[in-house]
Amino acid sequence: SFFPLLLLIWHACFIPLGTEGWHSLCLEFSLFRSVQLPLSFKYRETALLIDPKNSCSSSRQWVALVVGHELAHQWFGNLVTMEWWTHLWLNEGFASWIEYLCVDHCFPEYDIWTQFVSADYTRAQELDALDNSHPIEVSVGHPSEVDEIFDAISYSKGASVIRMLHDYIGDEDFRKGMNLYLTKFLQKNAATEDLWESLEKASGKPIAAVMNTWTKQMGFPLIYVEAEQVKDDKVLKLVQKKFCASGPYAGEDFPMWMVPISICTSDDPTSAKMQVLMDKPELTLVLKDVKPDQWVKLNLGTVGFYRTQYSPDMLESLIPAIKDLSLPPVDRLGLQNDLFSLARAGIISTVEVLKVMEAFVNEPNYTVWSDLSCNLEILSTLLSHTDFYEEIQVFVKDVFSPIGERLGWDPKPGEGHLDALLRGLVLGKLGKAGHKATLEEARRRFKDHVEGKNILSADLRSPVYVTILKHGDSATLDTMLKLHKQADMQEEKNRIERVLGAIAQPELIQKVLTFALSEEVRPQDTVSVIGGVAGGSKQGRKAAWKFVRDNWEELYNRYQGGFLISRLIKLTVDGFANDKMAAEVKSHGFGDRASELWDCCVVPQLCCFELFD
């Protein structure tokens, strides 16, 4: 068998392509459609190195995922190389899926596949619901165009449809098909169609016909479902339409997907009562022996790449299953995320979503809380432009206080990785919202930490830092900058850099922005500091945007038009929600790559302006 040489190299210097830096080494060979040579992988220090005593749980998990991703490229990239950049997703989609497969095998206690749904699946759906999204397979005329498709579609949507395909085929046939594919194209080039042929041969299912609807057209469906009780059976009517972040689809064409549908009931929430391929716009199904008091849920495991809208009665019947936790965590997460996205698109009422969120009062799962927290943060950002901001902070405190009290500040015997992540998330959320007891305890622990009396554990540092900064003054900021200077671990420096933007006073916000471009901050980390300011407050968003405008030439030249400049634009303008700011962003010039940056970075954010306005 063939085992490519692997060299893991720690690069403390700036890497233009981040953890995907190996592309810069293989580019010359890839352009000539030959097999990528076994070369070294370049890593950021924080994506490879772990300190057993001082690295937090999230950093350990991040390193495991990154290393798993890069190792996967030995098979998807080196052993078999994509025929051309059009098939980039064969490299990145598979590596993004396999990184979770690796971590799940090595660290099953991480519950990493539930985290996949929150981190990749929903991220891909957010981008793919915009009008300017693109298919997974994009025709690339010249390698200079390739940067435009190094995004959440190639990576996260690619990984998500592979996960859906794996579930549709079944593990055994999927393994057989992958073995055929990797063996046939060993040290050769392959296209997407070659993969479908191998998987079709192994499974006997119409893989090409199904998957072409997912890789060759952009977007994904919204499945509307309603139920009717007929004696002892439930009759379901399913309708699929394209899901759009801007509201109900109103296009002249009628895109359709071949959707693997799985359905479970309260009789057994963990296994499918029915599995069917929806290959037409409407479908009627009969679920035998399902009583009137039994609930029905689509998309078991949140595996299918679609959103579900339930009729009011069906949704109401699912709420008790959230409260009593009989619905599995990944399904509770998927249900909540679908509802929030429907509200964000104006399809259902936000009040309806908030009522369902209240049902999560007994929720124990970190990833479910993490996704709920992200959605509440989006809502808080939106409401910061209205008179209801304080009310949403009260709601946040009401929702998070019970779990905060149950967790406390200190680890308990028998707790593990996910408990540490959950504690940091909840305390940070309560602290930022101004929860009195959390703020007082954070200040006490921070004082002891600074004085060296009782050093904060790595997992508590971020929530404590963000809390004391959010409610701090110039002395607080000076102390944090001093801790940054004294830190000998890059992870700790990055941890501080990400939260500095929580400071509220306008003159201190300017101090943080100036710090972002200083020699104290590595060039690749400047974006995180500015992004932290933009995400920290309404005042921070305005200040960060002005700072980027005023320093555009320096920032653009620093990042050479690479992916970091795209990320900077997104982080800076994300959260604005009115026509005035949209016009201001439109009027700004974006350098030599103006058209490209406009399409991939600015237009998606302007879409959000329109949604929120």
VOGU-3710 file (C-alpha; in Angstrom, 3 decimals, decimal comma):
1> sffplllliw> 0,000/0,000/0,000  0,989/3,617/-0,475  1,731/5,819/2,539  2,679/9,379/1,630  5,424/11,045/3,594  4,018/13,373/6,241  5,837/16,271/7,826  4,101/18,431/10,417  5,754/21,827/10,610  4,960/24,482/13,188
11> hacfiplgte> 5,024/27,943/11,644  4,964/30,835/14,117  5,080/33,282/11,208  2,128/34,521/9,178  0,628/31,860/6,907  -1,478/33,452/4,152  -3,614/30,317/3,752  -3,842/29,421/7,427  -4,115/25,701/8,113  -4,614/25,086/4,402
21> gwhslclefs> -1,090/26,357/3,723  -0,137/23,104/2,014  -1,974/24,317/-1,086  0,740/26,894/-1,625  3,275/24,065/-1,744  1,234/21,798/-4,004  -0,155/24,497/-6,289  2,518/24,216/-8,960  1,926/20,489/-9,356  -1,875/20,708/-9,131
31> lfrsvqlpls> -2,067/23,210/-11,953  -0,657/20,619/-14,316  -3,266/18,046/-13,209  -0,669/15,671/-11,779  -0,725/13,967/-8,403  0,127/16,303/-5,557  3,538/15,381/-4,231  3,862/14,304/-0,596  5,066/17,510/1,014  4,952/19,162/4,399
41> fkyretalli> 1,888/20,676/6,025  2,173/24,093/7,605  0,339/24,835/10,838  -0,247/27,833/13,019  1,230/27,275/16,458  -2,223/27,280/18,079  -3,491/24,664/15,611  -0,806/22,137/16,506  0,658/22,739/19,980  -1,060/21,966/23,289
51> dpknscsssr> 0,126/22,718/26,814  -1,268/20,030/29,170  -1,617/22,524/32,021  -2,581/25,756/30,273  -4,548/24,783/27,165  -8,331/24,987/27,482  -10,726/22,254/26,371  -11,792/24,122/23,227  -8,139/24,463/22,116  -7,517/20,746/22,590
61> qwvalvvghe> -10,570/19,959/20,489  -9,562/22,502/17,833  -6,089/20,978/17,465  -7,567/17,478/17,152  -9,920/18,616/14,372  -7,252/20,538/12,451  -4,738/17,694/12,554  -7,468/15,223/11,519  -8,372/17,479/8,586  -4,809/17,781/7,346
71> lahqwfgnlv> -4,106/14,084/7,753  -7,190/13,343/5,630  -5,546/15,226/2,765  -3,013/12,403/2,503  -5,846/10,424/0,910  -8,073/13,192/-0,445  -5,511/15,418/-2,134  -2,307/13,394/-2,272  -3,246/9,740/-2,819  -6,093/10,802/-5,135
81> tmewwthlwl> -5,970/14,346/-6,490  -8,890/16,333/-7,846  -8,850/16,563/-11,633  -9,280/20,354/-11,573  -10,289/23,110/-9,150  -13,940/22,558/-10,110  -13,709/19,441/-7,945  -12,009/21,187/-5,011  -14,735/19,911/-2,711  -13,451/16,338/-3,191
91> negfaswiey> -10,428/17,490/-1,188  -11,958/19,925/1,271  -15,433/18,475/1,751  -14,041/15,035/2,502  -11,276/16,347/4,758  -13,870/18,416/6,648  -16,028/15,304/7,122  -13,180/12,975/8,012  -11,757/15,341/10,642  -14,936/14,701/12,661
101> lcvdhcfpey> -14,740/10,975/11,939  -11,183/10,949/13,325  -12,027/12,915/16,462  -15,138/10,820/17,124  -12,975/7,681/16,961  -10,216/9,059/19,194  -12,353/11,096/21,597  -15,922/9,705/21,677  -16,577/11,727/24,848  -16,493/14,913/22,736
111> diwtqfvsad> -19,882/14,106/21,138  -18,306/15,665/18,097  -20,999/14,822/15,534  -23,520/16,900/17,464  -20,966/19,712/17,389  -20,629/19,194/13,628  -24,262/20,202/13,186  -23,711/23,473/15,048  -20,274/24,262/13,599  -20,492/23,137/9,948
121> ytraqeldal> -23,977/22,035/8,939  -25,797/25,195/10,090  -22,902/27,422/8,972  -23,195/26,022/5,458  -26,968/26,481/5,447  -26,642/30,137/6,485  -24,413/30,906/3,491  -26,231/28,639/1,054  -29,576/30,323/1,788  -28,305/33,630/0,375
131> dnshpievsv> -29,095/34,691/-3,167  -25,405/34,936/-4,091  -24,409/31,455/-2,957  -22,842/29,028/-5,437  -23,003/25,288/-6,130  -20,515/22,917/-4,521  -19,115/22,275/-7,992  -18,111/25,583/-9,598  -16,533/25,872/-13,026  -13,077/27,383/-12,566
141> ghpsevdeif> -11,495/28,812/-15,681  -8,180/29,826/-14,137  -6,407/29,038/-10,839  -6,561/32,730/-9,912  -10,299/32,255/-9,377  -9,875/29,488/-6,812  -9,836/31,711/-3,708  -13,512/32,462/-4,295  -14,541/28,855/-3,597  -12,424/28,278/-0,482
151> daisyskgas> -15,520/28,922/1,611  -18,190/27,249/3,735  -19,801/25,762/0,619  -16,759/23,715/-0,435  -15,835/22,834/3,146  -18,949/22,718/5,319  -21,690/22,035/2,777  -19,368/19,539/1,120  -18,899/17,740/4,444  -22,629/17,939/5,199
161> virmlhdyig> -23,772/16,318/1,947  -21,124/13,599/2,387  -22,536/12,952/5,870  -26,032/12,779/4,350  -24,783/10,462/1,589  -23,062/8,182/4,115  -26,349/7,891/6,016  -28,336/7,269/2,818  -26,005/4,531/1,553  -25,165/2,926/4,893
171> dedfrkgmnl> -21,722/2,532/6,423  -20,841/-0,840/4,880  -21,631/0,098/1,269  -20,066/3,533/1,734  -16,799/1,910/2,824  -16,901/-0,458/-0,146  -17,498/2,422/-2,534  -14,703/4,537/-1,054  -12,328/1,598/-1,292  -13,196/1,192/-4,978
181> yltkflqkna> -12,672/4,908/-5,598  -9,349/5,243/-3,772  -7,969/2,036/-5,283  -9,024/2,843/-8,848  -7,595/6,373/-8,750  -4,518/5,651/-6,643  -1,901/8,321/-7,523  -4,203/9,608/-10,276  -6,671/12,445/-10,829  -10,411/12,101/-10,248
191> atedlwesle> -13,608/14,058/-10,797  -16,840/14,087/-8,820  -18,473/11,730/-11,325  -15,784/9,122/-10,617  -16,757/9,086/-6,946  -20,465/8,720/-7,743  -19,701/5,793/-10,076  -17,806/3,918/-7,362  -20,451/4,525/-4,692  -23,251/3,591/-7,098
201> kasgkpiaav> -21,496/0,343/-7,944  -21,110/-0,518/-4,259  -24,625/0,418/-3,133  -26,868/-0,174/-6,143  -28,542/3,177/-5,447  -28,922/6,087/-7,925  -26,081/8,076/-6,359  -25,275/10,310/-9,337  -28,914/11,278/-9,883  -29,398/12,076/-6,192
211> mntwtkqmgf> -26,129/13,889/-5,578  -26,147/15,978/-8,742  -29,119/17,824/-7,250  -26,897/18,730/-4,278  -23,551/19,519/-5,916  -24,511/21,089/-9,261  -27,153/23,554/-8,052  -26,872/25,997/-5,202  -29,200/26,131/-2,239  -31,235/23,517/-0,414
221> pliyveaeqv> -34,916/22,798/0,275  -37,356/23,738/3,010  -39,660/20,788/3,679  -43,083/21,844/4,928  -44,922/19,008/6,682  -48,409/18,642/8,095  -50,101/15,587/9,607  -53,622/14,200/9,605  -54,789/11,417/11,880  -56,644/8,677/10,003
231> kddkvlklvq> -57,764/6,020/12,481  -54,560/4,490/13,900  -52,298/5,979/11,228  -50,764/9,375/10,604  -50,852/10,702/7,047  -48,062/13,161/6,324  -48,047/15,621/3,455  -44,585/16,931/2,532  -43,893/19,854/0,185  -40,401/21,001/-0,793
241> kkfcasgpya> -39,441/24,509/-1,886  -36,114/26,321/-2,047  -35,237/27,902/1,311  -34,193/31,555/1,062  -32,838/33,715/3,859  -34,707/36,663/2,348  -38,127/35,062/2,775  -40,446/32,657/0,927  -39,016/31,629/-2,438  -40,580/33,614/-5,280
251> gedfpmwmvp> -38,412/32,632/-8,256  -39,799/31,736/-11,634  -37,972/28,426/-11,780  -38,738/25,586/-9,391  -35,486/23,942/-8,259  -35,941/20,494/-6,798  -33,732/18,157/-4,806  -33,775/14,403/-4,356  -34,017/14,384/-0,575  -33,344/11,359/1,664
261> isictsddpt> -36,111/11,713/4,264  -36,015/9,932/7,622  -38,919/10,026/10,080  -39,015/9,076/13,758  -41,809/9,099/16,345  -42,102/9,323/20,118  -42,357/5,533/20,160  -38,593/5,381/19,373  -36,909/8,791/18,916  -33,524/7,252/18,079
271> sakmqvlmdk> -34,443/5,114/15,073  -36,235/5,764/11,806  -39,794/4,483/11,503  -39,655/5,318/7,798  -36,962/6,239/5,267  -37,847/7,433/1,797  -36,289/9,340/-1,098  -38,364/12,425/-1,894  -37,847/12,849/-5,628  -40,750/15,166/-6,423
281> peltlvlkdv> -42,138/18,492/-5,166  -44,900/16,919/-3,053  -45,144/13,590/-1,284  -47,817/11,887/0,839  -46,749/9,236/3,326  -48,682/6,965/5,663  -47,144/6,130/9,034  -48,795/2,982/10,310  -49,801/2,551/13,955  -49,022/6,061/15,159
291> kpdqwvklnl> -51,505/7,193/17,805  -52,930/10,738/18,043  -50,848/11,519/21,152  -47,559/10,484/19,505  -45,325/13,140/17,978  -43,614/12,810/14,600  -40,276/14,368/13,616  -38,483/14,583/10,267  -34,731/14,479/9,719  -33,626/12,046/12,411
301> gtvgfyrtqy> -30,161/13,028/13,625  -30,302/16,298/11,635  -28,469/14,505/8,815  -30,478/15,595/5,767  -29,298/18,950/4,373  -32,663/20,696/4,532  -34,776/22,742/6,910  -38,150/21,594/8,203  -41,242/23,696/8,864  -43,892/21,896/10,887
311> spdmleslip> -47,575/22,718/11,007  -48,495/24,482/14,294  -50,015/21,314/15,777  -46,966/19,184/14,942  -44,598/21,779/16,419  -46,669/22,077/19,596  -46,522/18,299/20,084  -42,695/18,383/19,980  -42,236/20,931/22,786  -42,745/18,419/25,647
321> aikdlslppv> -40,081/16,200/24,019  -37,641/19,125/24,328  -38,519/19,708/27,970  -38,285/16,070/29,055  -35,214/15,444/26,845  -36,820/12,438/25,130  -35,845/14,036/21,816  -32,085/13,374/21,306  -29,690/16,357/21,636  -28,857/16,648/17,937
331> drlglqndlf> -32,587/16,697/17,108  -33,326/19,306/19,773  -30,554/21,420/18,262  -31,802/20,980/14,701  -35,389/21,813/15,630  -34,366/25,032/17,414  -32,014/26,100/14,619  -34,638/25,514/11,928  -37,150/27,624/13,844  -34,696/30,469/14,345
341> slaragiist> -33,751/30,475/10,653  -37,424/30,493/9,643  -38,002/33,486/11,900  -34,915/35,232/10,582  -36,279/34,759/7,072  -39,611/36,261/8,101  -41,501/33,009/7,525  -42,613/32,602/11,158  -42,791/34,939/14,163  -39,764/35,524/16,402
351> vevlkvmeaf> -42,116/35,271/19,396  -42,849/31,682/18,343  -39,130/30,891/18,498  -38,639/32,522/21,903  -41,485/30,422/23,316  -39,767/27,253/22,103  -36,417/28,463/23,500  -38,021/28,609/26,949  -38,560/24,858/26,693  -34,787/24,346/26,923
361> vnepnytvws> -34,748/25,168/30,648  -33,673/21,586/31,517  -31,167/21,310/28,668  -27,880/19,607/29,735  -26,093/19,374/26,372  -23,233/21,771/25,591  -23,729/21,883/21,820  -27,447/22,569/22,074  -26,702/25,470/24,441  -23,930/26,699/22,152
371> dlscnleils> -26,227/26,869/19,139  -29,019/28,477/21,149  -26,497/30,984/22,496  -25,319/31,924/18,982  -28,876/32,515/17,840  -29,672/34,657/20,874  -26,509/36,643/20,147  -27,760/37,329/16,615  -31,089/38,435/18,051  -29,342/40,642/20,618
381> tllshtdfye> -27,296/42,281/17,856  -30,450/42,979/15,886  -32,271/44,389/18,912  -29,325/46,627/19,805  -30,712/48,870/17,051  -34,065/49,118/18,861  -35,506/49,966/22,276  -35,766/46,276/23,194  -32,084/45,518/23,826  -32,402/45,508/27,624
391> eiqvfvkdvf> -35,423/43,208/27,407  -33,500/40,593/25,421  -30,690/40,729/28,008  -33,258/39,969/30,715  -34,511/37,039/28,605  -30,930/35,753/28,224  -30,392/35,880/31,985  -33,707/34,095/32,600  -32,829/31,319/30,142  -29,214/30,799/31,240
401> spigerlgwd> -29,503/31,324/35,024  -30,856/27,832/35,915  -28,071/25,998/34,050  -25,528/28,452/35,474  -26,640/27,668/39,017  -26,518/23,917/38,364  -22,984/24,087/36,928  -21,415/26,542/39,364  -17,890/27,835/38,885  -15,769/24,819/39,780
411> pkpgeghlda> -15,570/21,379/38,143  -17,280/18,532/39,985  -16,046/14,925/40,265  -16,835/12,927/37,147  -17,173/15,919/34,841  -15,505/15,846/31,445  -14,676/17,768/28,303  -18,219/18,881/27,447  -18,943/20,050/30,989  -15,899/22,320/30,843
421> llrglvlgkl> -17,053/23,768/27,516  -20,590/24,271/28,821  -19,446/26,024/32,005  -17,330/28,497/30,024  -20,170/29,172/27,591  -22,839/29,752/30,257  -20,713/31,894/32,570  -19,567/34,038/29,659  -23,146/34,508/28,482  -24,402/35,458/31,956
431> gkaghkatle> -21,432/37,730/32,579  -21,869/39,670/29,339  -25,595/40,038/30,057  -24,788/41,629/33,420  -25,963/38,825/35,723  -25,093/40,311/39,128  -23,789/37,208/40,930  -21,730/36,134/37,912  -20,194/39,581/37,520  -19,242/39,788/41,221
441> earrrfkdhv> -17,644/36,332/41,221  -15,792/37,037/37,969  -14,312/40,211/39,430  -13,223/38,394/42,587  -11,553/35,557/40,675  -9,899/37,940/38,227  -8,394/39,944/41,097  -6,960/36,761/42,648  -5,648/35,696/39,235  -3,856/38,993/38,599
451> egknilsadl> -2,367/39,019/42,086  -1,157/35,434/41,683  -3,208/34,146/44,642  -5,319/31,716/42,649  -4,595/31,337/38,937  -7,681/30,875/36,770  -8,015/27,538/35,029  -7,645/27,738/31,249  -11,337/26,934/30,761  -12,478/29,845/32,964
461> rspvyvtilk> -10,227/32,534/31,561  -12,276/33,515/28,503  -15,606/33,881/30,376  -13,935/35,806/33,213  -11,964/38,044/30,852  -14,988/38,926/28,705  -17,140/39,614/31,783  -14,716/41,989/33,495  -13,988/43,798/30,230  -17,663/44,193/29,305
471> hgdsatldtm> -18,236/45,936/32,637  -14,726/47,352/33,085  -12,853/50,626/32,763  -9,450/51,887/31,588  -7,672/50,164/34,503  -9,289/46,858/33,500  -8,110/47,234/29,911  -4,587/48,167/31,015  -4,443/45,067/33,200  -5,565/42,861/30,288
481> lklhkqadmq> -2,959/44,376/27,983  -0,325/43,737/30,628  -1,421/40,084/30,887  -1,164/39,869/27,090  2,386/41,194/27,120  3,424/38,808/29,901  1,851/35,701/28,321  4,400/33,214/27,022  1,766/31,010/25,340  0,301/32,101/22,025
491> eeknriervl> -2,999/30,489/23,006  -3,270/32,853/25,971  -2,394/35,869/23,832  -5,082/34,886/21,324  -7,579/34,298/24,109  -7,056/37,858/25,356  -7,056/39,343/21,843  -10,456/37,848/21,054  -12,177/39,417/24,079  -10,600/42,891/24,199
501> gaiaqpeliq> -13,420/44,227/22,015  -15,912/43,665/24,846  -14,787/46,956/26,429  -17,604/49,489/26,164  -16,214/53,050/26,420  -15,568/54,737/23,030  -12,039/55,950/23,895  -11,066/52,457/25,090  -12,505/50,880/21,939  -10,150/53,121/19,943
511> kvltfalsee> -7,249/51,994/22,114  -8,041/48,354/21,329  -8,256/49,068/17,591  -4,879/50,830/17,655  -3,471/47,840/19,539  -4,738/45,544/16,761  -2,261/47,033/14,270  0,623/47,232/16,727  3,642/44,944/16,790  2,186/43,315/19,915
521> vrpqdtvsvi> -0,303/41,441/17,707  0,729/38,947/15,039  -0,518/39,993/11,590  -2,760/36,929/11,239  -4,425/37,746/14,579  -5,209/41,419/13,863  -8,456/40,348/12,200  -9,633/38,628/15,400  -9,024/41,762/17,465  -10,915/44,024/15,044
531> ggvaggskqg> -13,668/41,415/14,699  -13,945/41,226/18,489  -14,504/44,972/18,632  -17,140/44,802/15,891  -18,966/42,027/17,712  -18,624/43,542/21,153  -21,186/46,334/21,057  -23,154/48,691/18,845  -20,493/51,370/19,405  -17,781/48,836/18,615
541> rkaawkfvrd> -19,355/47,937/15,272  -19,339/51,558/14,133  -15,802/52,156/15,399  -14,433/48,975/13,798  -15,974/49,818/10,421  -14,533/53,337/10,518  -11,140/51,922/11,532  -11,147/49,477/8,612  -12,124/52,247/6,193  -9,411/54,564/7,512
551> nweelynryq> -6,733/51,850/7,398  -7,963/49,977/4,336  -4,806/50,343/2,260  -2,559/49,010/5,030  -4,914/46,117/5,821  -5,425/45,212/2,168  -1,681/45,223/1,461  -0,972/43,233/4,619  -3,259/40,360/3,598  -2,590/40,529/-0,135
561> ggflisrlik> -6,251/40,096/-0,967  -6,307/36,644/0,680  -8,987/34,959/2,755  -8,212/37,022/5,854  -9,303/40,231/4,130  -12,578/38,512/3,261  -12,998/37,445/6,880  -12,214/40,973/8,057  -14,979/42,433/5,883  -17,515/39,892/7,096
571> ltvdgfandk> -16,686/40,385/10,769  -16,696/44,159/10,446  -19,999/44,693/8,648  -21,839/41,732/10,179  -24,467/43,095/12,561  -25,325/46,369/10,837  -29,031/46,541/10,152  -30,159/49,685/8,390  -30,182/51,304/4,951  -27,768/54,059/5,943
581> maaevkshgf> -25,008/51,571/6,819  -25,774/49,475/3,744  -25,275/52,557/1,566  -22,038/53,388/3,370  -20,653/49,887/2,831  -21,702/49,985/-0,831  -19,863/53,268/-1,342  -16,541/51,925/-0,055  -13,932/50,800/-2,594  -12,359/47,391/-2,049
591> gdraselwdc> -9,108/47,645/-3,965  -7,921/45,632/-6,966  -10,185/42,700/-6,096  -13,208/44,954/-5,622  -15,599/42,849/-7,708  -14,577/39,557/-6,107  -14,638/40,911/-2,546  -17,990/42,522/-3,234  -19,543/39,236/-4,412  -18,117/36,920/-1,747
601> cvvpqlccfe> -18,048/39,192/1,324  -20,121/42,335/1,024  -23,234/41,122/-0,798  -24,010/38,406/1,813  -23,852/41,017/4,560  -26,037/43,430/2,588  -28,556/40,604/2,316  -28,538/40,495/6,124  -29,101/44,270/6,241  -32,233/43,756/4,179
611> lfd> -33,438/40,925/6,429  -32,933/42,885/9,612  -34,053/46,323/8,443
//
